[in-house]
Amino acid sequence: DVLLLQEKGVEGVIVYEEKASDIDWRVALIEAKIPLPIAAVAKKDGRWLKRHAEEEENLFADTIFEAKPDGVANFSSRGPVTVDWTMKPDIIAPGVNILSTVPAGYEMLNGTSMATPHVAGAIALMKEAKPNWSNEQIFNALKTTAQQVERMDGNIAPPIEQGSGLIQVNDAINTDFIIHGAPITFGRVDDYLHERKKSLTLENTSSEVKEITFDFPKRNKGVIWNLPQTVTL
């Protein structure tokens, strides 16, 4: 009884599963409006806690945090678009283990439903910080300043996994340089010899002259790049 627990000064409850196949109690626990913090642990851990609680007067718990590098979730959708081989995604945002609101509480959720609000919120912040910028400037500033993320093996994740990278809203707000027209998409190439041209617009949003240089990609599987050496803005 919750009221009885509160009368005895209980400040929180730890529960563990008695039967591995029985999940009804967890469903009921989520639906019940219990005014106490509740934690659910595995059966083995619950029995360990119960045994030591009976044997020791005071128990203390340490919270251990595991820092993990940013990366692309294994369930995240990959490009390119199969219809026309357009490069996707455009950008990525936090979408794994996001503490979100649910009816009568909070829950850890995953997926596009979590990442999309992050991007929408970033755009809202940018519109407030840069009221005179166009939508294109805001979108492309986010892509220009996005942070490239790595795979578990330490290699940079390809554009078909992360697009321009992970959004960095503070960098986007303070950027003095925007690339328009990225990412460059060449589509599917079937011909033995094929040449395509793509245009990018480089915008200097500062009051200072900038020189932009290009790193020539290494020749790979017969692909040759023809880029300008230096551009002055």
N, C-alpha and C positions, 0 to 999 in steps of 0.2 A: 504494500500500500504506500503510495507516494506521500500522502499526508503524514503517515506514521514515520516514514523515513525523515521527512523534514522536521518533525517534532523532536526526533532524536539527534538533530543537528547534522544529518548527512548532507554533504555538499556536492557529492557526485557519485555515480554508480559505474562500476565496471562489470560487464556481463560477458559470459562466454557460452559457446554452443554446446549443449548437452548431447545432441544427436547430429551427426554430420549431415544427414539427409534432410533434416527438418529446418526449413527456412521461414516457417510461418511466424515464429517469434520475432524475427528480424523485420518482417513486413509490418507486424503489429507495432513494433517499437518505433518504426519510422512514422507510422500514421498517428500514434498516440501523442497527445500534447502534454508531455511530461516536463515540468518546470525545473528540471535538474540536468546538468551536463552528463551525458552517457557515452561511454566508450565500449566498443565491442572488440574482444580479442579472441584469438584462437583457443581451442579447448586445452591444448597443452600449456599455453601461457596462463590461462585462467586457473588451472589447477595448481600451477607453480605459485601464482600470487596467493591463492587461498591457503596453501600449505604454509607459506612463509608468514602470512598475516596471522595465522593461528600460533605460530612459534615465536614471532618477534613482536615487540611492542610498537616499534615505529618502522615504517618502510618509506624509503625515498626513491624517487625515479628521476633519472637523467634523460633529457631529450637529446637525441643525437641527430644532427642534420647532415645530410649527404649532399654536397654541392655537385651538380652535374652540368657539363657545358651545354650551351644551346645547340640544338640539332633539329633535324626533321623527323617527326614521328613516323613510325613504320606504317601507320594507317593513313598517312596524309596522301591525298591524291597527287599523282604525278602527271607531267606533260610528256610529249606534246599533244595537242588536240588531234585526235585520229582522223577527223574529217579533212582538215587542210594543213595539218602539221604546224600549226601556230605554236610559238613558244609559250608555255604556261608552266607554273603560275606566274603572276606578275610580282607577287611579294608574299612573304609569310609573316605570321604573327603568333603570339602565345596562344596555344590551344590544347595543352595537355595538363591535366590535374589543376584546372582552374577552379578556385573556390567561388562558386556562383550562388545566387539566391534561388531558392525554390519555395513553394508554398510552405509557410510556417517555419522556415529555417534556411539552412545552407547545405550545399552538396558539392563534392568534387566532380567536375564534368569535363568532357573532352570533345574535340571536333571543331568543325567550321562554325558551329553555333557559339563557340567561345572565341575563336580567332576573329570572326567578323566584327563583333562589338569592339574589340581592341582597335581595329583599323578605323571604324567609325568614330571612336573616341579620339583617336589621333588626329583625324581630319577636323573634328570639331575644335580641338585645341589649336590647330594651325589656322583655322578660319578666324579664331579670336585673336591670335597673335599676329596674323598677316591679313587684315581685313581687305586689303587692296589686291591681294593675289587672286588670280583666276583659279578655277578648279584644276586646270591642267598644270599650273605651277605647283599647286599643293600636291597633286598626285605624283608628279614627276620628282618633286623634292623628296618625297618619302622614298621613292625608288632610288634616287641618286645617292642618298645617305644611308641606305639599308646596309646592314652588317652581314657579310658573308659568313655562313656557318659551316662547320666541318662534320664529316661523318665520324663514326666511332674509330675508324682506322687512321684518322688524322688528315685525310684528304678533303679538299674543299668539295662540298656537295654540288653536283652539276646544276645548271640553270633549270633543267626540267624537274628538279626537286624543290629548289628554293626560290626560283625566279631571281629577282635582284637581291634578295636576302631578307633578313629579319628587320622589321621596322625599328627605327630609332627616332622617336618623335622629337626629342630635344635637338638632335643634330639636324633634323629636317627644318625645324623652326629657325635655327641659327645658320643655316647654310648660306654661302655667298656664291653658290654655283649650282646650276640645274642642268641636267641632261634631258632633252626632250626627244622622244622617239625610241627609247629603250624599253624592253630589250629588243635587239635586232632579230627579226625572224626571217629566215630564208626559205622556209617551207621544205617540201620534199624535192630532192634532186634525182632525176632518173637518167639524164643524159650523161654520156661519157665526158663531154666537154660542156661546161655550163658556166656562165658568168652572170652575176647579179649585182646590182648596185642598191645600196640602202643609204638613206640620209638621216643624219642626226643634227639637232639644233642644240648648240651649247650656249647657255644664257649666263651672263655674268651679272648677278644681282647686287654686287658691291660697287663702290665708287673707285676701285683700284683696277689697274690693268693686270690681266692674268695671261699667263702663257700655259697652254695645254699641250702636253705631249702624249703620244700613244705608244703603248708597248705592243710590238708586233707579236701576235701568237706564233708559236712554233708550227712549222709545216707538219700537217697531220693528215695522213691518208689522202694525199693529193690536193688538199685544200690550201690555196695561196691567198693571202690577204694583201690588199693594196690600200694603205692608210696614209693620211698626211703625216708629216713628221711633227710639225709644231703649228699650233693655231694661237693667234693673239686675240684676246677679247678686251 
